[in-house]
Each structure stands twice: as structure tokens, then as C-alpha cells.
Amino acid sequence: MCNCGKKRSSLNTTARTVVAPVQNQQPIAARPQPSFTHIDQSIMFQYTGSTALSIIGRVTRKSYRFNFPGDVKPVAIVDATDMKAVPVLRVVE
């Protein structure tokens, strides 16, 4: 017969967690929130391939769909670095 139950209960009684009190902790609403204004800024990209292209931004996880050759779409600046590595996309000046 297995004696696993007694071993587990003895482990639970011997293991103790000590939690130190936190002082001067601000409520969540009072904490400064991160700024995401850089996500709102965008760079225009043009698709130069022969069919259509769907690609997901690595940072924003936004889906970008270029429906036809020559299609121009705005891409968030934080996703633009990865988009520049795609051979069929080019930055529109």
C-alpha cells in the first residue's frame, strides 16, 4: 500500500511561508500608468508582392492585412522594425 498521503501532509505542515508586511504601498489607481503613445504612432508600408499578405505585429499582436499589390497600410512604430525585414514590404516616404 502507498504511503504518499502521509508524506504530503507531513511536507505541508513543515513548510512555512513568511510574508513581510508591505509599507507605503499605493492603491493600483494611484500608481502611474505606462504611456503607450508610441503604439498610436505609425509608419506607412506598401505591399510589393503579387498576391495578398497577412502579418501579425510581434509587439502589438495586431493583424495587418495587405489585400492586393500596391496596398498601403499604417503599421505601429513598435511593429515597424520587424516589418522592415519582410522583403515584400517597403516604407512609404
Number of C-alpha atoms within 10 A of each C-alpha: 3 5 7 9 9 10 9 10 10 11 11 10 8 7 7 8 5 5 6 6 6 6 6 6 8 9 7 8 7 8 9 8 8 6 7 8 7 10 14 10 12 15 15 16 22 18 24 18 15 10 10 14 17 9 13 13 17 14 13 12 10 13 12 15 15 21 14 15 15 15 16 19 18 15 22 21 18 18 19 19 13 12 21 13 10 11 10 15 20 16 16 12 6
